[in-house]
Amino acid sequence: LQAVLDLMGSGSLDVAPLISHRFSIEDADKAYRVVESAAESSLGILLQYPETESAPQRTIELRASPAPGGLGIGWIGLGGFARSTLLPALKKAGSVRLRIACSAGGLSATSAAEKHGFELATSDAAAVLSDDQIQAVFITTRHDQHAGQVIGALKAGKAVFVEKPLCLTLEELAEIESLIPNLQSPFLQVGFNRRFSPSAQLVREFFSSCAQPLAVSIRFNAGAIPADHWTQEEGSGGGRIIGEACHAMDLATFLVGAPPVRVFAESVGGEKAGPVTDDQCFITLRHANGSISSIGYLAGGDKAYPKERIEVIGGGRVAVIDDFRSVTTVAGGHERTKKFAAQDKGHAAELEAFMRALREGSPAPVSWAEIRAASLAAILAVRSLREGVPFDIP
């Protein structure tokens, strides 16, 4: 229904040829008599309302009385991932007060708000940022909207959780960075969930006593998507390196315990490579402690094969994460494998850490230095693809 109404509103779906009768709303009874009449044929009957000067209502109240206790939450962007993964995980992370749900389409905002128990639904993001009963704002909109909404929320004094990527350009990153020193209790977290997974935590602990630099290999069997998909467009999605491979850059940073200081990337090429090659590339990172990591973001495979595999080698030890379903560790000639009951990429633990830090007034679960390094590495990796040279990460 919403899709049809959107098409009609934009003029893409012309229903004028279907209209056989028009009546003012005051004459609605005549319209229904036409429907009931066997003598007069009809197809589409249009009821016309008088012109009005009143502005459309952009916010509606769904719950008359607020939920008791809990931190006030505002949510901007209610796509499938937010509704199916993040919102359910947030509600399990402790006492929260779901205050306002916001989506550009009022119908989707209302539907999600009613399902998950928000007090208000709106199509106006400013209503979320200005509400003094909201302590934290979750941002899960399209990638090109992230930076502006993060900046607005931080300036409004809200804690911010934004799905990756944080931003798409160096200019946006610089503007966000300029706000960080002035933050008091509010803080910023990007949805780098993989570092919170049981698999990553186990491997980090396994190498905790290793003083030597580590070598990390991360392979994404990303699966192909159309070249004209919005995530492939640099203006709206930023491309798949900034949009998704940034996960691997943060994970590598977490596993080796040091931020990247140099990045180089190269993709497939040739006459048969296709219109988009950024999503078939290798990215190499040099880390501040001498470790190196190699990220293969590869869209040319079969989706039936597991998506992610991580190998860490160093200090006479080896660890392998197999699609966040199992971890194999090898040391001293002994191999051990731990299998998990289900795939766990760390979404629930990530939100628990965010909410715990918010309640306790403690620092953000992921430092700004690490967020900045991973975000900058992703942006410069794309630039490296374009220019064919490595870039230092200051």
C-alpha positions in Angstrom: 0.0 0.0 0.0 2.7 2.5 0.9 4.6 1.7 -2.3 1.5 2.3 -4.4 0.7 5.6 -2.6 4.3 6.8 -3.1 4.1 6.0 -6.8 0.8 7.9 -7.1 2.1 10.8 -5.1 5.2 11.2 -7.4 3.1 10.9 -10.5 4.8 7.6 -11.6 1.5 5.7 -11.4 -1.3 7.5 -13.3 -4.7 6.4 -12.1 -6.7 9.1 -13.9 -7.9 6.7 -16.6 -9.5 4.5 -13.8 -11.6 7.3 -12.4 -15.2 7.1 -13.7 -16.9 9.4 -11.1 -16.0 12.3 -8.8 -17.9 13.5 -5.7 -17.2 15.9 -3.0 -16.9 14.4 0.5 -20.2 16.0 1.4 -21.9 14.0 -1.4 -20.4 10.7 -0.3 -23.8 9.1 0.0 -24.4 9.7 -3.8 -21.1 7.9 -4.5 -22.2 4.8 -2.5 -25.5 4.8 -4.3 -23.6 4.6 -7.6 -21.7 1.6 -6.3 -24.9 -0.1 -5.3 -26.7 0.8 -8.5 -27.0 -1.9 -11.1 -28.1 0.7 -13.7 -25.0 2.8 -13.6 -21.5 1.3 -14.2 -18.5 2.6 -12.3 -14.8 1.8 -12.0 -13.0 4.2 -9.8 -15.0 6.7 -7.6 -13.0 9.6 -6.2 -14.1 11.4 -3.1 -12.7 15.0 -3.1 -11.9 16.9 0.1 -11.8 20.7 0.3 -8.5 22.5 0.2 -7.0 23.2 3.6 -4.3 25.5 4.9 -3.4 23.4 7.9 0.1 21.9 7.9 0.3 18.1 7.9 0.9 16.5 11.3 4.4 15.0 11.4 4.3 13.5 14.9 1.7 11.4 16.5 1.3 10.0 20.0 0.9 6.3 20.3 1.1 5.7 24.1 -0.6 8.2 26.5 1.6 7.2 29.5 5.4 6.8 29.2 7.1 3.5 30.2 8.4 3.7 33.7 12.2 4.2 34.2 14.8 3.5 31.6 16.9 5.8 29.4 15.0 7.7 26.8 15.8 6.4 23.3 15.2 8.1 19.9 15.5 6.2 16.7 16.1 7.7 13.3 15.7 5.3 10.3 13.7 2.1 10.6 14.8 -0.2 7.9 14.8 -4.0 8.0 18.1 -4.4 9.9 17.0 -1.9 12.6 13.7 -3.7 13.1 14.9 -7.3 12.9 18.2 -7.1 14.6 19.1 -3.9 16.6 15.7 -3.0 18.2 15.1 -6.5 19.6 18.7 -6.6 20.9 18.3 -3.2 22.5 15.2 -4.2 24.3 17.1 -7.1 25.8 20.0 -4.9 26.9 18.2 -3.6 30.0 15.6 -1.0 30.9 15.0 1.4 28.1 12.3 3.9 27.4 11.5 3.9 23.7 10.5 7.5 23.2 10.4 8.5 19.5 10.7 6.5 16.3 11.4 8.5 13.2 11.3 7.5 9.5 11.0 9.6 6.4 7.8 7.6 5.6 5.3 8.3 8.3 3.6 5.0 7.7 6.8 2.9 8.4 7.6 5.0 11.4 4.1 4.4 12.9 4.2 0.7 12.1 7.6 0.1 13.7 6.8 2.3 16.6 3.6 0.4 17.4 5.3 -2.9 17.1 8.2 -2.1 19.3 6.4 0.1 21.9 7.6 3.6 21.1 5.6 6.5 22.7 5.7 8.7 19.6 6.1 8.3 15.8 7.4 11.0 13.6 8.7 11.8 10.1 10.6 14.8 11.5 14.2 14.0 12.6 14.4 17.4 14.4 11.7 16.2 16.8 14.0 13.5 18.0 17.0 15.8 18.5 15.0 18.5 20.3 13.2 16.1 22.7 14.7 16.6 26.2 13.4 13.2 27.4 15.8 11.5 25.0 19.3 10.6 26.2 20.5 8.5 23.3 19.8 8.6 19.6 20.2 5.6 17.3 20.9 6.4 13.6 20.2 3.7 11.0 19.4 5.7 8.0 21.1 5.6 4.5 24.8 6.1 4.6 24.9 9.6 3.2 22.7 10.9 6.0 24.8 9.5 8.9 27.3 12.4 9.2 24.8 15.2 9.3 22.5 13.4 11.8 25.5 12.4 14.0 26.6 16.1 14.1 23.1 17.2 14.9 22.6 14.7 17.7 26.0 15.5 19.3 25.3 19.2 19.2 22.0 18.5 20.9 23.8 16.8 23.7 22.7 13.3 22.9 24.7 10.1 23.1 24.9 8.6 19.6 24.9 5.1 18.2 25.2 5.2 14.4 25.4 2.2 12.2 28.5 2.0 10.0 29.8 3.9 8.2 30.2 6.9 10.4 30.6 9.1 7.3 31.6 9.1 3.6 34.2 11.8 3.2 37.2 13.3 4.9 35.4 16.6 5.3 32.6 14.9 7.2 35.1 13.1 9.4 36.9 16.3 10.2 33.7 18.1 11.2 32.7 15.2 13.5 36.2 15.1 15.0 36.0 18.8 15.8 33.1 18.1 18.2 34.7 15.3 20.1 36.9 17.3 22.4 33.9 19.3 23.6 31.8 16.3 24.5 31.0 15.8 28.2 28.9 12.8 29.2 27.4 12.1 25.7 29.5 9.9 23.5 29.6 8.4 20.0 29.7 4.8 19.1 29.7 3.3 15.6 28.1 -0.1 14.9 31.4 -2.1 14.7 29.8 -5.1 16.2 32.3 -7.8 15.2 34.8 -6.8 17.9 32.1 -7.6 20.5 31.4 -11.1 19.2 32.4 -14.1 21.4 34.7 -15.2 18.6 36.7 -12.0 18.5 36.9 -11.8 22.2 38.2 -15.3 22.5 40.9 -14.7 19.9 41.9 -11.3 21.4 42.4 -13.1 24.8 44.3 -16.0 23.1 46.9 -13.5 21.8 46.9 -11.3 24.9 50.3 -12.6 26.1 51.9 -12.3 22.6 54.5 -9.5 22.4 55.3 -9.9 18.8 53.5 -8.2 15.9 50.6 -10.2 14.4 49.5 -11.0 10.9 45.8 -11.0 10.2 43.9 -12.2 7.2 40.2 -11.3 6.9 38.2 -12.7 3.9 34.7 -11.5 3.0 32.7 -13.6 0.5 30.5 -10.6 0.1 28.2 -11.7 -2.7 27.4 -9.7 -5.8 24.8 -6.9 -5.8 23.7 -4.8 -8.8 26.0 -2.0 -10.0 23.1 0.5 -9.7 22.2 -0.5 -6.1 22.3 2.6 -3.8 25.1 1.1 -1.7 27.4 1.1 -4.8 26.9 4.8 -5.4 29.6 6.9 -3.8 27.2 9.8 -3.2 24.5 7.8 -1.3 26.1 4.6 -0.1 29.8 5.4 -0.3 30.5 2.1 -2.0 30.9 -1.3 -0.3 34.4 -0.7 1.1 33.3 2.3 3.2 29.9 0.7 3.7 30.9 -2.8 4.9 34.6 -3.5 4.6 35.1 -0.9 7.4 33.9 -3.8 9.7 37.1 -5.7 8.8 39.3 -2.7 9.4 37.9 -2.2 12.9 38.1 -5.9 13.6 41.7 -6.1 12.6 42.4 -3.0 14.8 40.8 -4.8 17.7 42.6 -8.1 17.2 46.1 -6.7 16.8 45.5 -4.0 19.5 46.7 -1.1 17.4 45.2 1.3 14.9 46.2 1.3 11.2 48.8 3.8 10.1 49.0 3.0 6.4 46.6 1.6 3.8 46.9 0.3 0.3 44.2 -1.3 -1.9 44.0 -2.8 -5.3 41.0 -4.4 -7.2 40.5 -6.7 -10.1 40.6 -5.1 -13.6 40.6 -5.8 -17.3 38.0 -5.7 -20.0 35.8 -8.3 -18.4 35.9 -6.9 -14.9 32.4 -5.3 -15.1 31.3 -1.8 -14.2 32.1 -2.0 -10.5 35.4 -3.5 -9.3 35.7 -1.9 -5.8 33.9 -4.9 -4.2 36.5 -7.3 -5.6 39.7 -6.0 -3.9 42.5 -6.6 -1.4 43.3 -4.0 1.2 46.5 -4.1 3.2 46.9 -2.2 6.5 50.1 -1.5 8.5 49.3 -1.1 12.2 51.1 1.2 14.7 52.6 -1.8 16.6 54.2 -3.3 13.5 51.3 -5.8 12.8 49.9 -6.1 9.4 46.4 -7.1 8.2 45.1 -8.1 4.8 41.4 -7.7 4.0 39.9 -9.5 1.0 36.5 -8.0 0.2 35.3 -10.2 -2.6 32.0 -10.1 -4.3 32.7 -12.6 -7.1 32.0 -15.8 -5.1 28.9 -17.9 -4.4 26.6 -16.9 -1.5 26.3 -20.5 -0.5 29.8 -20.4 0.8 30.4 -19.0 4.3 30.8 -15.2 4.3 33.7 -14.4 6.7 36.9 -16.2 7.7 39.6 -14.6 9.9 43.0 -16.0 10.5 45.5 -14.5 13.0 49.1 -15.7 13.1 52.0 -14.6 15.4 54.1 -15.5 18.4 54.0 -19.2 17.6 50.2 -19.2 17.6 47.4 -19.5 15.1 43.7 -18.7 15.5 40.9 -19.1 13.0 37.4 -17.6 13.2 35.0 -19.5 10.8 32.0 -17.2 10.0 31.5 -16.4 13.7 30.3 -19.9 14.3 33.5 -21.5 15.6 37.0 -20.6 16.7 40.0 -22.9 16.3 43.2 -22.1 18.2 46.6 -23.7 17.8 49.5 -23.3 20.3 52.3 -25.6 21.5 51.3 -28.3 19.0 47.7 -28.5 20.4 44.6 -27.6 18.4 41.3 -26.7 20.0 38.0 -25.8 18.4 35.1 -24.1 20.2 31.8 -24.2 18.4 29.0 -21.8 19.2 25.3 -22.7 19.3 24.5 -20.1 16.7 26.3 -17.5 14.6 27.0 -14.5 16.8 28.5 -11.3 15.3 28.3 -9.4 18.5 25.2 -7.2 18.0 23.7 -7.9 21.4 26.9 -7.5 23.3 27.6 -4.3 21.4 24.3 -2.8 22.5 24.7 -4.0 26.0 28.1 -2.3 26.2 26.7 0.9 24.8 23.8 1.0 27.3 26.0 0.1 30.2 28.4 2.9 29.5 25.5 5.3 29.1 24.0 4.3 32.4 27.3 4.3 34.3 28.6 7.5 32.7 31.7 5.6 31.7 33.8 6.1 28.5 32.5 4.8 25.1 33.0 1.1 24.5 35.1 1.9 21.4 37.5 4.8 21.7 37.3 7.8 19.3 40.9 7.0 18.2 39.8 3.6 17.0 36.6 4.8 15.4 38.5 7.5 13.6 41.3 5.2 12.4 38.9 2.6 10.9 36.7 5.2 9.3 39.8 7.0 7.8 41.3 3.8 6.6 38.1 2.9 4.7 37.9 6.3 3.0 41.6 6.3 2.1 41.4 2.7 0.8 38.9 3.9 -1.8 41.3 6.7 -2.7 44.1 4.2 -2.9 42.1 2.2 -5.4 41.6 5.3 -7.5 45.2 6.6 -7.4 47.1 3.3 -7.1 49.3 4.4 -4.2 49.4 3.7 -0.4 48.3 6.4 2.0 49.5 7.2 5.5 46.8 7.5 8.2 47.7 10.5 10.3 
